């Protein structure tokens, strides 16, 4: 079990580190539950985050694929928008599962963020984003997302071949769970609703 255990209601910050140890995006989460091994956290629409852009001012999607992992990135203040997410972050797994909820509160789908786990600090969990992802849509199965970006990340030295192989294996494991309709794809948490009056999580002073 981790040395860090977070009580429900507390805000922790999920940090996405780069391979060189610098910090990229930072997402504050309201702790729903935590047993030292699996953290459930809530990131509602409108939450302030630390995002990232390319150093020349472009967003990642504005840059050609060949440049996305070669141009340096800089942190920028931002806001989580479009949907709210409940995240399950297992301490040692190479993935976290995100339940996506529409603005009216309806569950939409699962997004599986493939990641390299880096443990916890006092402030929250640290991960390296694995670029490759899996989307699980109710009644429609699962599919890979961003395969082209993952291959480019390896070519640019952002991920190693070994890391991508392990991330793919994790995606296959997750896909098998989705095909069987077993947890976390069995409907658990799809009816989640935040407590009325909960404020959005806040970034610690100096991060926003």
BELRA-V927857 format. One record per residue. RES is the residue in one letter. PHI is phi in degrees with one decimal (999 if undefined). BURIAL is b if it has 9 or more other C-alpha atoms within 8 Angstrom, else e. D_CENTER is the distance of its C-alpha to the mean C-alpha in whole Angstrom. Layout:
# BELRA-V927857
res=RES phi=PHI burial=BURIAL d_center=D_CENTER
res=RES phi=PHI burial=BURIAL d_center=D_CENTER
This chain:
# BELRA-V927857
res=X phi=999 burial=e d_center=21
res=X phi=-66.3 burial=e d_center=20
res=X phi=-70.4 burial=e d_center=22
res=X phi=-110.5 burial=e d_center=20
res=X phi=-133.4 burial=e d_center=19
res=X phi=-112.9 burial=b d_center=18
res=X phi=-80.3 burial=e d_center=20
res=X phi=-55.8 burial=b d_center=19
res=X phi=96.0 burial=e d_center=19
res=X phi=-72.8 burial=e d_center=18
res=X phi=-99.2 burial=b d_center=16
res=X phi=-119.3 burial=b d_center=14
res=X phi=-116.7 burial=b d_center=11
res=X phi=-81.0 burial=b d_center=8
res=X phi=-107.9 burial=b d_center=9
res=X phi=-108.1 burial=b d_center=8
res=X phi=-92.4 burial=b d_center=12
res=X phi=-91.6 burial=b d_center=14
res=X phi=-57.0 burial=e d_center=16
res=X phi=-84.1 burial=e d_center=19
res=X phi=93.7 burial=e d_center=18
res=X phi=-71.8 burial=e d_center=17
res=X phi=-95.5 burial=b d_center=14
res=X phi=-98.2 burial=b d_center=12
res=X phi=-70.7 burial=b d_center=10
res=X phi=-136.3 burial=b d_center=10
res=X phi=-121.5 burial=b d_center=9
res=X phi=-76.0 burial=b d_center=11
res=X phi=-127.2 burial=b d_center=11
res=X phi=-83.7 burial=b d_center=14
res=X phi=-69.4 burial=b d_center=15
res=X phi=-92.2 burial=b d_center=16
res=X phi=-157.8 burial=b d_center=17
res=X phi=-160.3 burial=b d_center=17
res=X phi=-115.2 burial=e d_center=19
res=X phi=89.5 burial=b d_center=18
res=X phi=-117.1 burial=b d_center=17
res=X phi=-130.2 burial=b d_center=14
res=X phi=-101.5 burial=b d_center=12
res=X phi=-108.6 burial=b d_center=12
res=X phi=-132.9 burial=b d_center=11
res=X phi=-112.6 burial=b d_center=11
res=X phi=-123.7 burial=b d_center=10
res=X phi=-82.3 burial=b d_center=13
res=X phi=-53.6 burial=b d_center=14
res=X phi=91.5 burial=e d_center=16
res=X phi=-73.6 burial=b d_center=14
res=X phi=-70.5 burial=b d_center=15
res=X phi=-131.4 burial=b d_center=13
res=X phi=-102.5 burial=b d_center=13
res=X phi=-99.7 burial=b d_center=12
res=X phi=-148.5 burial=b d_center=14
res=X phi=-132.3 burial=b d_center=17
res=X phi=-69.5 burial=b d_center=19
res=X phi=-61.4 burial=b d_center=22
res=X phi=-87.7 burial=e d_center=25
res=X phi=99.9 burial=e d_center=23
res=X phi=-78.6 burial=b d_center=22
res=X phi=-76.1 burial=b d_center=18
res=X phi=-59.9 burial=e d_center=16
res=X phi=-72.5 burial=e d_center=18
res=X phi=-79.4 burial=e d_center=21
res=X phi=-93.5 burial=b d_center=22
res=X phi=-57.3 burial=e d_center=23
res=X phi=-52.6 burial=e d_center=21
res=X phi=-66.0 burial=e d_center=23
res=X phi=-103.2 burial=e d_center=22
res=X phi=-63.1 burial=b d_center=19
res=X phi=-111.9 burial=b d_center=18
res=X phi=-115.1 burial=e d_center=22
res=X phi=-83.7 burial=e d_center=22
res=X phi=-57.2 burial=e d_center=21
res=X phi=-114.6 burial=e d_center=18
res=X phi=-129.9 burial=b d_center=19
res=X phi=-75.3 burial=b d_center=17
res=X phi=-141.2 burial=e d_center=17
res=X phi=-67.0 burial=b d_center=17
res=X phi=-153.5 burial=e d_center=16
res=X phi=-137.2 burial=b d_center=15
res=X phi=-72.1 burial=b d_center=12
res=X phi=-135.4 burial=e d_center=14
res=X phi=93.7 burial=e d_center=15
res=X phi=-163.6 burial=b d_center=13
res=X phi=-109.5 burial=b d_center=12
res=X phi=-132.1 burial=b d_center=9
res=X phi=-103.5 burial=b d_center=10
res=X phi=-115.0 burial=b d_center=7
res=X phi=-108.5 burial=b d_center=9
res=X phi=-119.2 burial=b d_center=8
res=X phi=-72.8 burial=b d_center=12
res=X phi=-55.4 burial=b d_center=13
res=X phi=-111.5 burial=e d_center=14
res=X phi=-80.5 burial=b d_center=12
res=X phi=-89.0 burial=b d_center=11
res=X phi=-161.1 burial=b d_center=8
res=X phi=-129.4 burial=b d_center=6
res=X phi=-107.6 burial=b d_center=8
res=X phi=-114.2 burial=b d_center=7
res=X phi=-87.3 burial=b d_center=11
res=X phi=-97.7 burial=b d_center=11
res=X phi=-120.6 burial=b d_center=15
res=X phi=-68.5 burial=b d_center=17
res=X phi=-56.0 burial=b d_center=19
res=X phi=-85.8 burial=e d_center=22
res=X phi=95.6 burial=e d_center=19
res=X phi=-72.5 burial=e d_center=20
res=X phi=-67.1 burial=b d_center=17
res=X phi=-107.6 burial=b d_center=16
res=X phi=-166.0 burial=b d_center=14
res=X phi=-105.4 burial=b d_center=11
res=X phi=-120.8 burial=b d_center=9
res=X phi=-103.8 burial=b d_center=8
res=X phi=-87.4 burial=b d_center=5
res=X phi=-78.1 burial=b d_center=8
res=X phi=-147.4 burial=b d_center=8
res=X phi=-98.4 burial=b d_center=11
res=X phi=-75.6 burial=b d_center=11
res=X phi=-123.9 burial=e d_center=13
res=X phi=86.9 burial=b d_center=14
res=X phi=-123.2 burial=b d_center=15
res=X phi=-114.8 burial=e d_center=17
res=X phi=-60.6 burial=e d_center=19
res=X phi=-89.2 burial=e d_center=16
res=X phi=155.1 burial=b d_center=13
res=X phi=-79.9 burial=b d_center=11
res=X phi=-112.8 burial=b d_center=10
res=X phi=-141.4 burial=b d_center=9
res=X phi=-108.1 burial=b d_center=9
res=X phi=-66.4 burial=b d_center=7
res=X phi=-87.3 burial=b d_center=10
res=X phi=69.4 burial=b d_center=10
res=X phi=-70.4 burial=b d_center=11
res=X phi=-137.0 burial=b d_center=10
res=X phi=-129.4 burial=b d_center=12
res=X phi=-114.4 burial=b d_center=12
res=X phi=-117.2 burial=b d_center=15
res=X phi=-107.8 burial=b d_center=17
res=X phi=-53.1 burial=e d_center=20
res=X phi=78.4 burial=e d_center=23
res=X phi=-126.3 burial=e d_center=22
res=X phi=82.0 burial=b d_center=20
res=X phi=-129.2 burial=b d_center=17
res=X phi=-151.2 burial=e d_center=17
res=X phi=-74.2 burial=b d_center=15
res=X phi=-135.1 burial=e d_center=14
res=X phi=66.6 burial=b d_center=14
res=X phi=-62.1 burial=b d_center=17
res=X phi=-66.0 burial=e d_center=19
res=X phi=-65.7 burial=b d_center=16
res=X phi=-63.0 burial=b d_center=15
res=X phi=-63.8 burial=e d_center=19
res=X phi=-68.7 burial=b d_center=20
res=X phi=-62.0 burial=b d_center=17
res=X phi=-67.7 burial=b d_center=20
res=X phi=-60.5 burial=e d_center=23
res=X phi=-89.1 burial=b d_center=22
res=X phi=83.5 burial=e d_center=21
res=X phi=-76.3 burial=b d_center=17
res=X phi=-130.7 burial=b d_center=17
res=X phi=-91.3 burial=e d_center=20
res=X phi=-59.6 burial=e d_center=21
res=X phi=-62.7 burial=e d_center=21
res=X phi=-63.0 burial=b d_center=17
res=X phi=-64.4 burial=b d_center=17
res=X phi=-60.8 burial=e d_center=19
res=X phi=-70.0 burial=b d_center=17
res=X phi=-64.8 burial=b d_center=14
res=X phi=-63.5 burial=b d_center=16
res=X phi=-62.4 burial=e d_center=18
res=X phi=-65.4 burial=b d_center=15
res=X phi=-62.6 burial=b d_center=14
res=X phi=-64.7 burial=e d_center=18
res=X phi=-62.2 burial=e d_center=18
res=X phi=-64.3 burial=e d_center=15
res=X phi=-60.6 burial=b d_center=17
res=X phi=-64.7 burial=e d_center=20
res=X phi=-62.7 burial=b d_center=19
res=X phi=-63.7 burial=b d_center=18
res=X phi=-63.2 burial=b d_center=22
res=X phi=-86.7 burial=e d_center=23
res=X phi=67.9 burial=e d_center=22
res=X phi=-97.2 burial=b d_center=21
res=X phi=-52.6 burial=e d_center=18
res=X phi=-90.7 burial=b d_center=15
res=X phi=-108.4 burial=b d_center=17
res=X phi=-106.8 burial=e d_center=20
res=X phi=98.4 burial=e d_center=20
res=X phi=-58.8 burial=e d_center=19
res=X phi=74.9 burial=e d_center=17
res=X phi=-69.3 burial=e d_center=18
res=X phi=-98.3 burial=e d_center=20
res=X phi=-61.2 burial=e d_center=18
res=X phi=-136.1 burial=e d_center=20
res=X phi=-68.1 burial=e d_center=19
res=X phi=-62.7 burial=e d_center=22
res=X phi=-57.1 burial=e d_center=25
res=X phi=87.7 burial=e d_center=25
res=X phi=-62.5 burial=e d_center=21
res=X phi=-75.1 burial=e d_center=21
res=X phi=-67.5 burial=e d_center=17
res=X phi=-59.2 burial=b d_center=16
res=X phi=-110.8 burial=e d_center=17
res=X phi=-70.7 burial=b d_center=16
res=X phi=-57.5 burial=e d_center=19
res=X phi=-53.8 burial=e d_center=22
res=X phi=96.6 burial=e d_center=22
res=X phi=-96.2 burial=e d_center=18
res=X phi=-86.7 burial=b d_center=19
